[in-house]
């Protein structure tokens, strides 16, 4: 069956500057050296990770880091807790620090709040690399929650400071802030959501309205991928989440459909191009 699809990639989609910066740093080193260690997945996209591991990137976890000595290790955009830097000094590791400037600024603000003895709450995903780095600024004392219902089981102080992981939904952050104030807490809220992510909500809303079908391309581990896909689904019910070409189901399409392709801040443009190529040949 000839589908004859008209396919357009959203120009505003794809890597944010933090991810571009980290990948550029890795590629520069791998152009001159056989391998480079990276602490955790350089980006939450399996296809891009595979492309870079094929070039010599070696992904390690914190446990493996402890056994490394006198090696180069890349810190990815998500940032790290102070304990990682202490270990690097002890093991004589050279850190190639590609922490995103937006994340570093947030880490600094949380550390200052902690030094001022403020009670800190962080709206973020449990176990996410960025959140672990943020909580590390507070010696693990900040309360992390990804859903306000979790706070029902926690005895909160009357007064606290609220922060957010940089890739969370702005709307959700402000809804949580208002709800906590309504419950009688004294809340100092710091909107620390990255504008490169939150500005995409409006762009996506406009983009997805122009197409019969939307393919949102993202890694399953990507936090902002989930947030941005929800935006697509809200404004175009015919939106489908895929991680690669193999997940495309042609029964989603009708002949002559206009198809829009978009992605997360961790989705490489080459992958969206690959999806477009597949659709044009079916």
N, C-alpha and C positions, 0 to 999 in steps of 0.2 A: 504493500500500500504506500502510495506517495503522499507524504504529509504536507510538503511544500510550506514549511514553517518560515515565518519571518522572525529572525532572532536578533536581539539587541542586548549587549552587556552594559550594565549600569557603570558609567565612568567614575562615579563617586565611590564605588565599592573597592574592596581589596585592602592591601596592607596599610596600616596606619604608620606614622613616621617612626614610632618606637620599634615596630617590627622590622621595618626597612633598615633602620640603623643597626639592629642586632644582626640581621642576615648579611648586610654589607660588611660588617666587621668580621664575621665568620668567613665569608668568601674571600676577603682580602688575605686573611691568614692562610686559608687552605690553597690559595693560588701559589703560595711560596713554601708551604710546609705539608708534610704527608698527612698529618692528622691534627685535630684540635678537640680537646674535651669540652663538653657543654653540660652544665649542671641542669638537668631536666630538659624536657622537649623545648627546643629553641622557639617553637611556635605551636599552638594547639591545632596543628593540621598535619595529619599523618602523611599525606602525599608530599608536602614540602619537606617534612622531616626526612623522608626516604631519599628525596633528591639530594639533600645535604649530607646524609650519612654515606651515600654512594660516593661523595666527594672526599670523605675522610672525617666527617664530624662524628665524634664518639659521645653518645648520650650516656651520662652517668647520674646516679642518685646520690643523696647525701652520705649514705653508708659507704659507697665506693669512693667518695671524695676523701674520706678519712684515711684510706690506704694509699692515696696519691702523694708523691713528693716531687718537688722541683719540676712541675709540669705547668703548662698554660691551661687555664680553665676559663671558659666564657660564662659570664653571668648574663642571663637573657633579660629581655625587657621587663619581665614581671618583678625583678628585684629580689633581694635576699635579706635575711635577718642578720643582725650583727654577729651572731655566732659563726656564720660562714666566713666572714672576713677574719675573725680571730683564728679559725682553723687554718686559713690560707697562710697567715703569718707563721703559725707554728710549723706547718708542713712545707714552708718555703715555696708556695705556689704563686705563680704570676696570674693575677686575675685580669681578664679582659672584660671590663665592666660595661655591659650594654644595657644597664638598667634604664628604663624609660624616664626622662626628666619629670614627667607628670607623676610617676610613681615615687621617684626620689623626693619630690616636693611634699607629697602626702606622707611619706615615711617621716620626714623631718617635722611636719606639723604634729603628727601623732606622738613623736618622741618628746616634743616640747610640751604637749598636753600632759604627757605622763610625768615629765620632770616637774610640772606644776601641780602634780598630785591630783589631777582631774580623773574622775571615773570615766572610762572610755568604752563606748559600744561601737562595733564595726558591722555595718550591713554588708555581708559578703558571703561567698560560697565556702563552706567548710572544706578545708584541705587544699584550697586553691593556692598555687604558688605565690601569687601576689599577697593574699590574705595571711599566709604563714609569715611572709616578710614584714607585713604591717604589725601583726601580733608580736613579732619578735622585738619591735621597738618598745614594747611594754612589759618585757620579761614574761610574756605569755599571760598577762593579767587582764587584757582587754576581753570583753564579752563579744564573741562573734555569733551572729545569727543570720540565716538566709531567709527566714520567714518570721513575721511578727508573732505568730502563734507559739514559737519556741520560747518567747519571753514570758509567756504565762507561767512557765514552770520555774522562772528565775526570780529571786528576790532582788529587785533593782534598787539602787540608791535613789533618794528623792531628786538628786541633781546629777546630771552627767553630760558628757560631750559625745555627739553622734557623728561618726564618719562613715564613708562608703568606699568600697572597692571601686576602682576607677571605671570599670566597665558595666556597672549596674544601671538599671533603668532609673532615669531622673524622676519620672512620675511616681514610681514605687517608693523612691527615697523620700519624696515630699509627703506622700500619703502616710508613710511610717512616722515621719516627724510629727505630722498633725495628730495622728492617733495617739502617740505617746504624750503629747501636750494635753490632749483631751482626757487622758487617763490621770492627769494631775501632776505629771513630772515636770521638773524644770530642765528643759532641753536646750543645750547649745548645739545647733546643727551646722556642720560644715559640709557644704556640697562640694565633694572632691571628685565628681564624675568627669571623666575626660571629655572635653568638648568635641574632640575628633570622633568620638563614639556617639555622643548625644545629638550632635548636629546631623548625624545620618538618619535619625528618626524622621525628621521632616523631609529630607531628600528622598528617602525610601517611600514614604507615604505618597509623594508626588509620582515617583517612578512607577510603582506597582499598579497605580490606577490606569496606566496606559496600555496594559497588556491583558490578553485572555488568560494566559497562564504565567506563573512565576516559578523559576527554579532558583532556590536559595542554596548556595554551595558553601558548606562549612564543615569543619571538623566537629565531631560529636563532643569533644572536650571543651570547646570554645564557649566561655561564658557570654561574651557579647554576641556570639552566633545565635544563642538561644534568645537573647533579648531582641536582636534585629529580626530574627525569623518571626517572632510574635508580632512585630510591627507589620511585616509583610502579610501575615495571615489576617490581621485585623482589617487591613485596607484592600486585600484581594484574597477572597476565600479559596481561590484556585492556586494556592502557593504550596510548593513541595520542597521539603528539606532533603538535600542529598549531600553525600560526602565525596562522591566521585561518579564517573560516567556509568559504572556498572549498576548503580542504583536507579538509573532512569527507567521508567516504565512507559513505553510508548502509548499504552492505553489511556494515559492522562491527556493525550492531545487529540485534537480534531484537525482535519485538513485545513490549511490556510490560517491556522492559529498564529496570533502575534505572541511571541514568547519573550519574556524579560528574564535576564540572568543577573543575579546580584549575590553578594557574599559578605562575610564577616571581616573584621580588621585583621584576621589571621588567614584569610583566604588569598592564595597567590593568583595573580591575573592569568598566568599560564593555565591554571586549572579551569578557570571560567572560560578561557578560549577553547580548551579541550572539549568542554561541555557544548559550547556553541558549535564546534566542528562536527561533533557527533549528531546533533540535531539537524544540521544542514544536510547531512548525508542520509537522512531517513525520511 
